Amino acid sequence: MINVIPIKILENLYPKALGNQSKIAVKSASTREKIESVCRCNANKAPIRFLMSCLLAKIHNPKVDIPKPYTEISGDDTYSGRVYDERFVELLVHKYKLPCNPTTAYLTPAFRNLDRLLTTDLTLVGRPREVYVHALEILDVVHANKEKPKNILQEIIRFLLVIKAEDEQRMQQLIADLKQAADILPLATEEIVNLLSQHLNCKGSSRLPVLIVASAYQTVKDQIGEVNKLLEVHNAADKQTGSMGDVEIALTNDDRIITCYEMKDKRVTKTDIDIALQKLSKTKSKIDNYIFITTDIIELEVTEYAKTLYEKTGVEFAVLDGIGFIRHYLHFFHRQRNDFLNIYQSMVLAEPASSVSQPLKEAFLALRRAAEADSR
């Protein structure tokens, strides 16, 4: 099939998987269970795109050796799995909104810069370990000609569609339950603060402080004349994106960045502030404020150090407690508190699963429903 464009292979498999969601495409029950295990792992979705890229390469060019997705491996039968992932698999994932990572698997620690055959005795560093073991075993099944790569790739797409439908059904029910209670009195400020605290305490919540601050500005942008710029992909380094912070604020009638927020789920140190200073020294933008938001303890020595920088730099640095920040904001903009909550909900639900997992999205809707039920 080397004369067939790889995206055409994917586009041909997609309707087959979509039209036969109850029909299993592989022969082995054990292989099917491993595919399901990889596809249903919310903690780590990188192996899904890794497998899809390897399988696509094998279908496209049967002469390649499927456990050799790196051109650094010796031999004439190697291939670049990353090329197949970024050029073709990524298009399918984005087009049909499949529950996968939005970016390549080959920049995750387990799949970065390997130069050896990917056999089942290889230990890939990552959690949960089981999904990596299953991914290598699935490659081995194809390598041993026990299953056709086309059938396994179709089965992966089928499972992703099944999972997507299940997720959408649960979300629709949770949102419907909230809408039924739309006529109740809006939650009080302290009830919203408690709701956000509960959500922040959920597993895998590192993206949420960014969404809280972005939602806060989005809610009152017309009143204050300031708005947050588009958020960068979660886990993308500032060097990669060219951004100065996690949330960047600009004037509504001017693209100039005036305030930067950087989120920390640990204590902010003087070193963190020094790194921010280095970033600012390399940019032409002249900002007014650089604010750290932390969920940990704030040390007096750090806040005192931050205060000393205004006279030296003309930029005001501050370290704020995340919950304290949003509590003050909600009291200050009391009449917009429900608008804030709705915008935050929309932002949470719109995030890709790699940033905010499906369980974390569902947790917010369930927590909000419980909070609104208690306030009746």
N, C-alpha and C positions, 0 to 999 in steps of 0.2 A: 504493500500500500504506500510505497515511498513517493509515488507521484500524487498522492492525495494530500491536500493541505491538512495539517493536524487538527485545526479548528473544525474542519468538516467532519472528521472522525467523531469528535465530541458532539457536534450538532446532530449527527446521525444516531448516536447512542442515547442522547437525552430524551427524544420522544418515545423510544423503546422502553426506557426506564419509567417515564411518566405514564405511559399507557398500560404498563403491566406492574403496578406497584405491589401487587400481591403475588407476583410470579418471581420465584427465586431463579437467578441466572447462573448460579454455580452448582456443581454436582455435589461437592463435599459439604456435609453439615458442619464439620469442624472449621472449614475455611469460611463458611457463611458466618459462624459465630465470631470468628476473629475480625472479619470485616465489620460486623455490627459493633464489636467492642471498640474498634478504632473510631468509627463514625459517631458513636454515642458518647465519647469521652469529652466532657465539657471542660475539663482541666487543661487539656492540651490537644489542639486541633491541627498542629503542624503535620503530623504523620498522614493526615488525609490527603493534603495537597502533594506531599512527597510521593505517596503511592500513585496518585492519579497521574503525576508527571512521568513516573517510571513506566507505568502501564501504557500510557499514550505513546511514549517513545518506542516501546516494543511493538505496538500495533503499527505505528508509522513505518518503522524499519525493523523487520523481524531479524535482521542480521546482528543487531546489537545484543549485548549480554546484559540482561536486566539488572543484575547486581552491580553494574559498573556505571552509575549515573554521574561520574566525575571524569573529566578528560585528563586529570592528573594520574588516573590509574593507567598502568601500562597495558598495551594491546590495541588492536585496530577495531575492537568491537565496543569501545567505550562511547559515551554520549554525555551531553550536558543536560542533566535533569532540570537544572535551574532555568535553562532556556525554554524548555517545554512548559515549565511551571509558569514563568512570567509572561511568556508570549501567548500561550493558548489556554492553559487551565485557568489562569486568572480571569480571562475574558468570560469563560463559562460561569465561573463562580459569581462574578459581578452581575452578569446579564440576568441570571436566574435567581440571584440572591440565595445561593446555597449556604447552609450553615458551616462555613469554613473560615479560616483566617483570610483577611482581605489582602495580605501580602505574602510573599514567597516563603516557603518552608525552609529554603536553603540559606537563610540568614539567621535561623534559630540555632542555638548552640549545638544541638545534637547533629544537625545536618550541614554544618559549616566546615568547609575546608577538609573534607575527608579524602584520603588518597589510597584506600585499600578496598578490596572486594567486600561488598556488604553481604556477608554470610550470617547464618543464624548464631554463630559463636561470637559475633561481635557484640560488645556491650556499648550501646549508645547512651550517653549521659543525658538524662532527663527524667522527668516525672509526669505521670506515673510510669514506672518502668515497663509495665505490662503492654502498653500500647506500642512501644518501640519493639518489644519482642514479637508481638503479633505482626507488626509491619514487615519485619525481616522475614518472618515465617511465610507471609503472603508472597513476598518476592521469591522465596525459595520454591513455593508451589508452582509458580510460573516457570522458574528456571528449570525445574524438573519435569516440565510439560504435563503436570497433573491437571492444570486448568488453563484455559485459553485467556490471555490477557484481556481480550475484548469482553469476555463474560465477567471477569472480576471488576473491570472498570464500570461496566453497566450495573453490576451489583452495588458498587460504592455509590454511584449516582442514584440508584433506586433507594438505598437506605437514607441518603441525604434528603431526598424528596419526602420520604416517610417521616423523618424527624422534623423537617420543616413544617409539614402539615400538622403534626402533633403539637409543635410549639405554637403555631398560629391559632389552633383550636383552643388551647389553654389560655392564650393571651386574650382572645376574643371573649371568652367566658369571664375572665377576670375584669376586663374593661367593661363588659356588660353589667357585671355586678356593681361596679363603681357608678355607672350611669344611672342605675336604679335608685341610687342614693343621692342623686344630683340636687335634690330640693332641700337637703339638710343644711343647717348652719355651717359655714366654712370653719375649718379647724382653727383653733386659737393659735397664736404665735408659738407658745410653749409646746403645744401639741405637735406642731409642725417640726419644731426643733427636736422633740423626742423621736418623731418619725424618722427624721434624717439621721439622728444618732444611731437608731436601730439599724438603718440601712447601711451606714458606714461600718457597723460592727459585723456585717455579713462577710463571708469569705470572698476574697477576690475583689475588694471594693476600692482598689487604689485609684481608679479613674474617677470615682464619684466626687471628690473635692473639686476637680477641674470643672465638672458639670454643674456643681452647686454655684461656683463663682460665675461661670458663663451664664447660667440661668438668671442669676441676680442682676447682672447688667442687661441681659436681654429683656427682662421684665420692665425695667424703668428707663430704657434707652431714650424714650421721647422726653421724659421729665429732666434727665440730667445731661442730655446731649452727648452721651458717650456710649460706645457699643463695643462688644468683644468681636475680635476678628475671628475668622474661621478657625476651628480647632484643628490641630495637627493630629496625625494618627498616634494612638497610644503606644508607648514604648519606643517611638521614633526619637532618636537623640536630637538635641538642639542643633548639633553640628550638621546633621543630615538635613534638617528642615530649614535651617537658616533662621529659626525663630529665637527670640531672646528669653522667652519663658513659656510656661504651660498655657497661660491665658494672657493675651495681649489686648489692651484696651486702646481704642482710637476715638477721636472726636467724630461725631456723625457726619460732619461736613468736610472732614479732612482725614486722609489716610495715615497721618502721622501717629505713631504709637506714643502714648503719653504715660501709660501705666503697664507694668508687667507683674504677673503673679507666678510664683513658682511653688508647687505643692510638694510637701515632704510628709512621709508617713513615719518619720523618725525625728529626733531632735535636730534642729537647725544649728550648725556650728559656724564659727568665724571663718572656717575654710570655705563653707558654702557661700558665704557673702563675698569672700575674695574671688571665688570662681565667677560669681555674677559680675563683679567689677571687671574682671578680665573680658567677659563677653561684651559688656557695654563699651569697653575701650576699643573693641574691634568693629563697632558698628557706627554708622553715620547718624543714626537716630539719636535724638536728644530727648530722653524721657524724664518725667517728673518724679515718678515713684517706682520703686522695685519692692514688691511685698512678698514675703514668704508666708505661706499658710501651712501650719503643721498640726498634726493630730497628737503630737507628743508634748512633753513638758518644754516650756520656754525658759532658758537660763538667763538670769539677769545680766551676766557678763556679755552674752551675745547681743541682747537688746541695747546695752550701753555702747557696745562697739558699733552697732548699726547707727546709733544716733550721731556718732562722731563723723560720719561720712558726708553729711549734708554740706557742711562748710567746705570740705575738700573737693567734692564732686559736683555739687548742685543737684544731686539726686537724693531723694529722701528714701532711705531703706527702713523697713519695718518687719517685725516678725509677729504674726498674729495667730492666735488659737482659732482653728477652723470653726468649731461650734460657737465660740464667742463671736466671731465675725458674723456668722449668719443669724445668730440671735439678735444682735444689735441691728443688723440690716432689716430683719423682718419687723422689729418693733418700730424702726424709723419709717419704713414703708408699709405700715400696718394695713392699709386699704388694698395694697397690691399683693398681700400674702398668698391668696388663693391663685392669683395669676402666676405668681412665682412657682407654686407647687405644680400647676398644670404644665408650665414650660419645662420645669425640671423633669417631670414624668415623660414628656415628649422627647426630651434629649436622651434620657436613659433608654427609652424604647428604640430610639433611632440609632444608637451606637452599635457597631458590629460586635458579634459575639466574642471576638478576640479582646475587646476592650471591656465590655460589660456582658458577662455570660448570661445565657438564657435563665438559669436559676436565679441570678441576681435581679434580672428584670421582673421575673414573676414574684420574687420576694418583696419588691417595692409595692407592687399592686396589691399583694395580700396584706402587707403591713398597713397600707393606706386604707384599704377596706376595713380592716380591724379597728383602726384609729377612728374612722368616721362612724363606725357602728357604735363604738364606745361613747362617742360624743352626742349621740341622739338623746 
